[in-house]
């Protein structure tokens, strides 16, 4: 996966690293990521190949009650 520079901090950040952080902090589970990715990419069975969209991740965090979509939109 291509590395992108995170705004403001200058550190390389990949989506996989961000998802790993959310899992380690207990905010989401690998199972939830897999379910979300399966909805986006039906039939692709390898979790590592999933490119989870930012919108889907925001929706998942909102459904879990961690932040409202409007809060996440204004934070970007």
C-alpha positions in Angstrom: 0.0 0.0 0.0 1.3 3.4 -0.9 2.5 5.6 2.0 1.1 9.1 2.3 2.3 11.9 4.4 0.0 12.8 7.2 -1.1 16.4 7.2 0.7 18.5 9.8 3.1 16.0 11.4 5.3 15.0 8.5 5.3 11.3 9.4 4.5 8.6 6.9 1.1 7.1 7.6 -0.6 4.1 5.9 -4.2 3.2 6.2 -3.1 -0.3 7.4 -1.1 1.3 10.2 -4.1 3.5 11.2 -6.4 0.4 11.2 -3.9 -1.5 13.3 -3.8 1.4 15.8 -7.7 1.4 16.0 -7.6 -2.3 16.7 -4.9 -2.1 19.3 -6.8 0.7 21.1 -10.0 -1.5 21.1 -12.0 0.9 19.0 -12.7 -1.6 16.2 -12.1 -5.3 15.7 -10.5 -7.2 12.8 -13.8 -8.9 12.3 -15.5 -5.5 11.8 -12.9 -4.4 9.3 -13.3 -7.7 7.4 -17.1 -7.3 7.3 -16.8 -3.7 6.2 -14.3 -4.6 3.5 -16.5 -7.5 2.3 -19.3 -5.1 1.8 -17.1 -2.8 -0.3 -15.3 -5.6 -2.2 -17.6 -8.7 -2.3 -15.7 -12.0 -3.1 -12.2 -10.8 -2.2 -11.2 -13.2 0.6 -7.8 -11.8 1.6 -8.1 -9.2 4.2 -4.7 -7.7 3.4 -5.8 -6.9 -0.1 -8.8 -4.8 1.1 -8.5 -1.1 0.5 -11.0 0.2 3.0 -12.3 3.6 2.0 -12.1 6.5 4.4 -15.9 7.0 4.1 -16.6 3.4 5.2 -14.2 3.8 8.2 -15.9 7.1 9.2 -19.3 5.3 9.0 -18.1 2.5 11.2 -16.7 4.9 13.8 -20.0 6.8 13.8 -22.1 3.6 14.2 -19.9 2.6 17.2 -20.6 6.0 18.7 -17.0 7.3 18.8 -17.7 10.4 16.8 -20.5 12.0 14.8 -20.0 12.3 11.1 -20.1 16.1 11.4 -17.3 16.0 14.0 -15.2 13.9 11.7 -15.9 16.1 8.7 -14.8 19.2 10.5 -11.7 17.6 11.9 -10.4 16.8 8.3 
